[in-house]
Amino acid sequence: ARSDFAGASALTSITIDGDTTEIDAYAFQNAKGLTTVTITDSVNKIGDHAFQGDTKLQTVELSQNIEEMGIAPFKGCTSLETVSLTGNPNFTCSNSIIYATTSDGTKYGVVEVLPNRSDSIGETDMDFDITELREEAFVTTQVGPVDLTNTNIKTVPQHAFYQAEALSRVFLPDSCT
């Protein structure tokens, strides 16, 4: 899917299947009426900011075949609390955080903290197996303090906390330079 649906405000629900293998960057940006997205087994990649600004989006079901997620695919989706990734060996969503996972299910990277997450983030969300924050991982979230001291993050990427207006403090591990 190209960005042909960007700004399609009357669109309320989409199911992507058939021969579509990739959701392009910004494909459904500002589709303000979109509430439900179902992506079936043919799709293996979701591009950067694919659903950015879809403020009514509440339900997202992604196939187990998603292998790549771009930068903050759900940026600004303020009604979205979770993303269903049932059976996906590469990603999981827990407590409004999309994690990259190893084949055995170990969480190693933070792909995106969903924009509606508003409490603090601490050791129950981030443990020593976390070694990577993706670019814009916390973009537009409403989280308060973020404690990453129990992780093995080495660097903080560009714009990791961009537009996280409620963010009051970030605690980084000693491993971070």
C-alpha positions as CSV (number, residue, x, y, z in Angstrom):
1,A,0.0,0.0,0.0
2,R,1.4,3.3,-1.0
3,S,0.5,6.6,0.7
4,D,-2.7,6.7,-1.5
5,F,-4.8,6.5,1.7
6,A,-3.1,9.4,3.6
7,G,-5.7,11.8,4.8
8,A,-8.6,9.5,3.9
9,S,-10.8,10.7,6.7
10,A,-13.9,8.6,5.8
11,L,-12.0,5.4,5.9
12,T,-13.0,3.6,9.2
13,S,-11.7,0.0,8.8
14,I,-9.1,-1.7,6.6
15,T,-8.0,-5.3,6.0
16,I,-4.9,-5.7,4.0
17,D,-4.4,-9.1,2.4
18,G,-3.8,-10.6,-1.0
19,D,-0.5,-9.7,-2.8
20,T,0.4,-6.8,-0.6
21,T,3.7,-7.4,1.1
22,E,4.6,-4.0,2.5
23,I,2.8,-1.0,4.1
24,D,4.7,2.0,2.8
25,A,5.9,4.9,5.0
26,Y,3.0,7.3,5.7
27,A,0.6,5.0,3.9
28,F,-2.4,5.8,6.1
29,Q,-1.2,9.0,7.7
30,N,-4.0,11.2,9.1
31,A,-6.7,8.8,8.2
32,K,-8.7,10.5,11.0
33,G,-11.7,8.1,10.9
34,L,-9.7,4.9,10.9
35,T,-10.6,2.7,14.0
36,T,-9.6,-0.8,13.0
37,V,-6.6,-2.3,11.0
38,T,-6.2,-6.0,10.2
39,I,-3.0,-7.0,8.3
40,T,-2.9,-10.6,7.1
41,D,-0.1,-13.0,6.4
42,S,1.0,-11.6,3.1
43,V,2.5,-8.4,4.7
44,N,6.0,-8.6,6.1
45,K,7.0,-4.9,6.5
46,I,5.4,-1.8,7.9
47,G,7.0,1.5,6.9
48,D,8.0,4.6,8.9
49,H,5.0,6.4,10.4
50,A,2.6,4.3,8.4
51,F,-0.4,5.1,10.6
52,Q,0.8,8.5,12.0
53,G,-1.9,10.7,13.3
54,D,-4.7,8.2,13.1
55,T,-6.2,9.5,16.3
56,K,-9.3,7.2,16.4
57,L,-7.3,4.0,15.7
58,Q,-8.2,1.5,18.5
59,T,-7.7,-2.0,17.2
60,V,-4.6,-3.2,15.3
61,E,-4.1,-6.9,14.4
62,L,-0.8,-7.7,12.7
63,S,0.1,-11.0,11.2
64,Q,2.8,-13.4,12.5
65,N,4.8,-12.7,9.3
66,I,5.7,-9.1,10.1
67,E,9.5,-9.1,10.0
68,E,10.2,-5.3,9.9
69,M,8.7,-2.3,11.5
70,G,9.8,1.2,10.5
71,I,10.2,4.2,12.7
72,A,7.2,4.9,15.0
73,P,4.5,3.3,12.8
74,F,1.8,4.4,15.2
75,K,3.0,7.9,16.1
76,G,0.2,10.1,17.2
77,C,-2.4,7.2,17.4
78,T,-3.7,8.5,20.8
79,S,-6.5,6.0,21.1
80,L,-4.4,2.9,20.5
81,E,-3.6,0.9,23.7
82,T,-2.2,-2.3,22.3
83,V,-1.2,-4.0,19.0
84,S,-2.1,-7.7,18.6
85,L,1.0,-9.6,17.3
86,T,-0.2,-13.1,18.1
87,G,2.3,-15.7,17.1
88,N,4.8,-13.2,15.7
89,P,8.4,-14.3,16.4
90,N,9.9,-10.8,15.8
91,F,7.7,-8.5,17.8
92,T,5.4,-8.4,20.8
93,C,3.3,-5.7,22.5
94,S,3.0,-5.5,26.3
95,N,1.8,-2.6,28.5
96,S,1.5,-0.4,25.4
97,I,5.1,-1.0,24.3
98,I,6.0,-2.7,21.1
99,Y,9.2,-4.7,21.6
100,A,11.5,-6.4,19.1
101,T,12.1,-10.0,20.1
102,T,14.5,-12.8,19.5
103,S,13.3,-16.1,18.1
104,D,12.8,-17.5,21.6
105,G,10.6,-14.5,22.6
106,T,13.2,-12.5,24.6
107,K,12.6,-8.8,24.3
108,Y,15.7,-7.0,23.2
109,G,14.6,-3.7,21.7
110,V,12.0,-1.0,22.2
111,V,10.3,-0.2,18.8
112,E,7.7,2.2,20.0
113,V,5.9,3.2,23.2
114,L,2.3,3.8,22.1
115,P,1.2,7.4,22.4
116,N,-1.5,6.8,25.0
117,R,0.9,5.3,27.6
118,S,0.9,7.9,30.4
119,D,2.4,6.3,33.5
120,S,6.0,5.9,34.4
121,I,8.3,3.3,32.7
122,G,10.6,1.3,35.0
123,E,12.2,-2.1,35.6
124,T,8.9,-4.1,35.1
125,D,8.9,-2.8,31.5
126,M,12.6,-2.6,30.8
127,D,15.1,-5.3,31.9
128,F,18.7,-6.2,31.2
129,D,17.8,-8.0,27.9
130,I,16.9,-4.7,26.4
131,T,19.9,-3.5,24.4
132,E,18.3,-1.1,21.9
133,L,16.0,1.8,21.7
134,R,14.8,2.5,18.2
135,E,14.7,6.0,16.7
136,E,11.6,7.9,18.0
137,A,10.8,5.0,20.4
138,F,9.1,7.4,22.9
139,V,7.8,10.0,20.4
140,T,4.5,11.7,21.3
141,T,4.0,9.5,24.4
142,Q,2.6,10.9,27.6
143,V,4.9,8.9,29.9
144,G,6.3,10.5,33.1
145,P,9.7,9.4,34.3
146,V,11.5,6.6,32.3
147,D,14.0,4.4,34.2
148,L,16.3,2.5,31.9
149,T,19.0,1.8,34.5
150,N,18.3,-2.0,34.4
151,T,18.8,-2.3,30.6
152,N,22.0,-2.7,28.6
153,I,21.3,0.2,26.2
154,K,24.5,1.6,24.8
155,T,23.2,4.7,23.0
156,V,20.1,6.8,22.7
157,P,19.2,7.3,19.1
158,Q,18.1,10.5,17.4
159,H,14.7,11.8,18.5
160,A,14.1,8.9,20.9
161,F,12.1,11.2,23.2
162,Y,10.9,13.7,20.7
163,Q,7.6,15.4,21.5
164,A,7.2,13.4,24.7
165,E,5.8,16.5,26.4
166,A,4.9,14.9,29.8
167,L,8.4,13.4,30.2
168,S,9.9,14.7,33.4
169,R,13.1,12.5,33.8
170,V,15.1,9.8,32.1
171,F,17.4,7.6,34.0
172,L,20.1,5.9,31.8
173,P,22.2,2.8,32.5
174,D,26.0,3.1,33.1
175,S,26.4,1.2,29.8
176,C,25.0,4.2,27.9
177,T,27.6,6.6,26.6
